[in-house]
Structures are given as structure tokens and as C-alpha cells.
Amino acid sequence: MCKWPTLPHQQAEGTIGGMKSPPLKAMIIADTHILGWREGHWLDRIRREWMMEKSFQASMTIHNPQVVFMLGDLLDEGKWCSSKEFNFHVKRFKKMFKVPSGTDVYTVAGNHDIGFHYMISDYNRRRFDKAFSTSPVQMVHIDGVTFVLLNSMAMEGDGCNLCSQAINDLEDISWELKCAKGISEGKEMPAVCNGFNKFKYSQPILLQHFPMYRPSDANCTVPDAAPLDEKYIPFREKWDCLSQEASKQLFEWINPRLIISGHTHHGCYVLHNEVTPEWTVSSFSWRNKKNPSFLLAVITGKNFEVSQCYLPNEYTIFSLYITGILIILISLLFPRRQPTVIYDEDTKLH
């Protein structure tokens, strides 16, 4: 029932190198929480992983996105794992969420992958970055669309090594974007711009694990928003969302046209400063959400459209299982009788 959103006809094509091209098709998921050996029952792990794998692979087959973004908390126990456990779970994750050749995958770290800021070690962070080919801050250009991917835990603002590195990288990216924009507008730019790679400017899309600062989920009205008993619980800065200070810095440095986040396990759509939309995608795991969802986005250098896609409710899946089992049992208990043929005395066999 889920389809790619459509752009207005006049906006349906972007321009790359002077040539028209169709919009980029991106799939976004978050919070898969592949279970480890400490939390959750082994049967729970098996059935949820089976359901996630089949759902993801079916979605890939049906929608065939060009790029998949995974917004953190890929693993549930990455912050505690030994090296042996971590490698085992990474291998399982990559099998479950395998993509076909030609589909790009980009990942950001979540607090369950490497820990909240207070418990992050260089070792845990580096092994995650290496396993998933990521870094605390990335800027990538895909078909004329610019994305900035951010490790949310690096925005603590306390001057730690991780935070300092992220701030330096963000300042460089801010300059790169300003230079690219100025050059595209024909402005005379400062000498510092000569040290950056040249690219066609596109107002960036920000992808991260934590949402931008918001007081709570009270204003979230999408179908998979938090239930009423959770919607009005105040968010804790640097725990449930980025701090106000970090959010303000990102708006100033990156000036994103769209923000996509995860972490809360519930869906949300908010508009920051009445200008910049943010989508929070709910958890992809039935362990965290009875009706998981993901996002499909079509994007050009200037425009975008986003739609939510809902996986079956877990109660629906169980109902189908139970119905199927009952049909099988009834078929075994009451086997179909073989038809009998009655011949009368005049019947002759040839």
C-alpha cells in the first residue's frame, strides 16, 4: 500500500552537470535494536529479527531505493559488547539488512551503538565507525543532493575529544557550504574557499539519531506518534533530544532544509521556526513499536517529498499465524475423503 511520494510535475527533475535526472529515491529507517545476549528472551530475539529481515527485504524488492539511511541504534547492546559479541551482532545485522548491488547505505551512530556521551570510549566509537564505514560528521553528495550525517552524542558541548573533532568538522562543512553557495550565486568569495573541494550547492539535509530540541512530543500528530501517556512527558536535553544550544548551532552552521532523526521510537513531524521541517522516524522493530514504520523520500537539489510507510501491526501478524495454524490443524484432523466410484451390474470395463 506504500508508494513513493511524487513531486509536482515542474519539480520532478533535478539538474546534474547540465543534464536532467530523476529525483533521488531514499529509504530511511531507525532504531532496529538488534538484540544481544543480555536483554530480551532468545525466542523474542529470533521472531523479531525474522520479522525485521523479511520486512526490510520485501521493502527493498518492492521500492528499490537508490540509497538507504540508517539513523542509529542498529544494535541494542553495542555499548556493552565485547569484541567477539560486537563482531557477531554486526555480521547478523548486515545479513538481515543486506542491500542489492548499486544501493548505497549510510549510517549514523546511536546511543545504544556506542553509549550516551558519558560512557563513550574511543575504542567503542572507532569499532562502530569502522564496522559501518561512518564517522562522527560526514557530508555526502548523491546525485546533486547534499546530506550531512551527524553523531548526536558528539554535540554534548563539553570540549571532549569527540566533541572537539565534531565541532571542527562542522565548522569546515559550514565554510564549504557557504563557499559553494557564494560561487553558485556568482559572488566573490574569500581566499579560504580555495582550500575546499568545489561542488554544486544544494541546501543540505541533516540526518542524525537525536531529534533537534523540542519540549516534548505533544505537537506530534502523525499516526505513529507517541501514545497519550508519553506525548506530554518533557524531553531531557542531551538525552531525549539535542540541547537548545547544539540545535541553534546546527541551524546556523548547516542551515538544513530538512531534518530526519530517530531515537524516540515514535513518529513525529514538527516545523522549526515555522520554516524547517523535521521528521522523526519510529523504530523499525516490533519490540519497540507495535506498528513500525520507515520513510520514503524523493529528493532533488531544491525540492523533496516525504511519506511514511507502515509495516503490519504485530497483532495482525499474530492473527495471521494463528489462523494459518488452525487451518493446518483442521486439515490434518479432518482429512479430505477420497471420492468413491460405484459401478452397477451393467458397467463394462474395456
N, C-alpha and C positions, 0 to 999 in steps of 0.2 A: 504493500500500500504506500510505501515511501518512495518519493521521486526526487530527482534533482530539482532545486528551485530554478526559476528562469529569470533572467534579466530582461528588462524592456528591450524590444527589438533593436532600437537605435543604440543600445549599450551592450549588445550581446557579444561584440567582438572587441578585443584589445588590439594594440599595435605593438609589435616587437620588431625592432630593426626595420621599420617602414613596411613590414608585412602584416596583414591582418591575421589574427589567430583566434580560435575559440577560447572561452573562459577556462581558467584553471579549475579543475574539479578536485576538491579536498574533502577528506573524511576526518573527523576529529572525535577521539574517544579519550576517556579519562578514568582513573581510579579502578583499574582492573583487579588490583589487590590479589595477585596470585598467592594462595595460602602457603604458609610454611609448615613446620613441624611442631610449632608451639601453640598456635591459635587455631581453633576450629577442629572439628572431627574429621577423620580421614574420609568418611563417606561424603560429608559435606563438601570437602575439597574436590573429590572426584566428580560429583554431579555438577557442581557449579562450573568447574573447568570444562567439562564436556559441553555444557550449555553455552559457555562463552566462546569456545572454539568453533562450534557449529554455527553459532550466530554470526561471528566475525567472518568466517569463511564464506557463508551464504551471502553476507552483505558485500564482500569483495567481489563475488561472482556476479551478483545482480547489478551492483552500481559501478564497479570497475574504476575506482578513483585513481587519479594520477599521483596523488600524494596522501599519506596518512600521517596525522599528527597525534602523538600520544602524550597527554598532559600530566604525567606524573602518577605516583603511587602505583607503579606497574606491579611491584612486589609488596606483599603485606608485611614481611619481616626482614626486608633488606637492611634495615638499621641494626638488626641484631645478628645477622647471619655470619657464620664462619665462612671462610673462603670456599670450602667444599660445598656448603649449603648454597651459597650465593651462585656459584657456577651451575649447580644442579637446577636451581629455580630459573636462572636466565635461559638455560637450554630449553626448559619446559615452556617458558614464555615465548621464545622465538619459534617454537614448533606450533604453538596454539595460534599465534598471530603472524603466521607466515604470509608474506605478500608475493604476488607473481613478479616475475622479472619485468623491469620497466616501471614499477611503482616505487616511489621514494618514501622513506619513513624517517621522520624526525621526532625526537624525544626530548622532554624536559624532566628533570628530577622532581620527585615529590618527597614529602617529609617521611613517608614510610620506606622510601627507597634508600635514603641516606641519613634520616633523622631530622628532627627540628634543629634549629640553629644551635641550641645549647649542647647538643650531643653529636654534632657532625665531626667526624675525624677526616683528616686529609686522605687517609687510606680508603675509607668507605666512599668518599666522594669520587676519588680518582678511579676506583674499580668500577663504579657505576658509569662514569663518563666513558671509560674505555670499553666496557661491555656494550654500551648502547650508542657509541660514536657521537657523544654530545659534549657540551662544555657549559660553564655557568652562564655565559652570554653568547648568543650566536645571531648573526644577521645573514639570511639566505635570500637569494633571488631566484624565483622559479617562474619562468615564462613571463617576465616583466612585472612580477608581483614581489614585493619586499616583505619579508617576515622577520621579526625579532623574537627570539626564543630566550626565556629567562628562567634561571634557577631562583625561585621565590625566596628560599632561605638565605640567599646572598644579599637580600635587601634589609638586613637587620639594622644596619646603620651604626654599628659599634666599632668599625675600623678593623675588624678581624681580617686575616689574610684573604679568605674567600670574598668577604665584602669589599675589601680594597681592590682586589682584582676585578670584581664585577663593576664597581663604580668607574674604574679606569676604562674598562672596555665600553661601558655605556657612554662615557664622555667622548670616546673616539667615534662610536657609532653616531652619536649626536652630530658631531662635526661632519662625518661622511654624508649624513642625510642633508645637512644644511648646504654643504658644498654641491651635492648632486642637484638639489632643488634650485640653488642660485644659478648654476650652469645651465640648467634646463630653461630657466627664465631669462637667460642672456645677461645676467648680472656679472659685474666684475668682482671676482672673489679673491680673498686674501691668499697669501703665499702658502699658508698651511694646507690649502686644498690640493696643492701639487703633490703632496705626500700620500694621498688616498687614491684607491682604485676608482676609476670612472665607471659609472653605471647610470642607466636611465632612471630618473627619480620617480618613485611611486610612494605615496604616503603609506607608511608601514602598518602591518597588522601585528599586534602584540599577543604572544602565546605564552602562558605561564600556568603554574599549578595553583597558586593562591589567587583568589579574586582581588581586584582593586578594593580599596577601603570602601565599605558600606556599613551602616549601623547594624543591619540585620537583613534577613530575607523577607521582611514584612511587605516589601513592594514587588515581590516576585509573584507573577500571576500565571506563568506557563503551566500546562497540565501536570508536569512532573515536579512542580515546586515542592518545597518542604511542607510537611503536614502542619496543621494549625498549632499543634503543641510544640513545634520547633520554630515556626516562622518568626516569632517575636522575641526569641532569645537574643540578647545583644551579642554582636561579634566582638571577639577579643583581637585587638590589633597584634600582628605578627604571629597569630595563632590560627584564627579563622579567616583572616584576610590580611593584606598588606597594611602597613601603618599609613596614616594620613600623609606623613612626611614623604615616605617612599612613593606613594601613589602620585603625589604632587610632582616629585622629581621626574617620574616616568612620563607624565603628561608633558612636562617642559622639555625633556630631552628627546623623547621619541615622537611625541605628537601623533599617537596612533589614530587611525580612522576606525579601527575595530579592535576589541579585546576579547579573547576567548580564554577561559580559565576552567578549573575543576575544583577539587578538594572538598567541597561541602557535601558531595554525594547527591545533591538535588539540583534540578534545573532552575535557571533564573535568566531573566532578561532585564537589564537596567540601562538607563541612559545617563551618562555622567555629564554634568554641566549642560544638560539639555542638548548635547552635541554628539558625544562619543558613545556608541552602544557597546555593551559588554554582554556576551553570552557565557553563562556558566553551565557546562555540560555535566549531567548527572553521572553517577557511577555506572560502569558497564557491567557490573557484577550483580547477580541476583542476591548475593549475600548482603549487599548494602542497600539494594533498591528492588522492590517487587516489580517495578516496571522500568527497567533500564532503558537508556536512550543514547543516541550519538547524534552528531551534527553532520550535515552535508552542506558544503558551501561552494558556490560558483563565484569566481573572483577574476576581475581584470585589474589592470593597473590603476583604474579610477573607481570602479564600482564593485559591488558584491551583493549577494543574497544568501541568506542562511535559512535552513529548515531543520526541524527536529525530526528524528526517526525513532520510533518506539519499538522495542523488542516485545515479544509476548509477555503478558503478565505471568508470573510464576504460577499463580493459581490456575490459569488457563492451561499451562504446560502439564501440571499435575492432573488436571481433569482429563486431558487427552491420554496421558499414561494410564490412568485408572480405567477409562473407557476401553482402551485398546486391550488391557489385560483381561477385563471382563469378557470382551468378545472372544478372545482366545480361549479362556476357560470354558465358556459356554460351548464353543465349537468342539472342545475336547470331551466335555461331559455328554454332549448330545450330538454325536457324530451323524453326519448325513447318511440316511439309509440308501442302499443301492436299489435301484428300480428292479422290479421282478417282471418277467415276461411269462404270461400264461398262454399255453397252446391248447387249442381244442382238438378233438379227435380227427377233424378234417384237415388239420395243418400238416402239410407235407414239407419235408426238408429236401432240398436239392443240392 
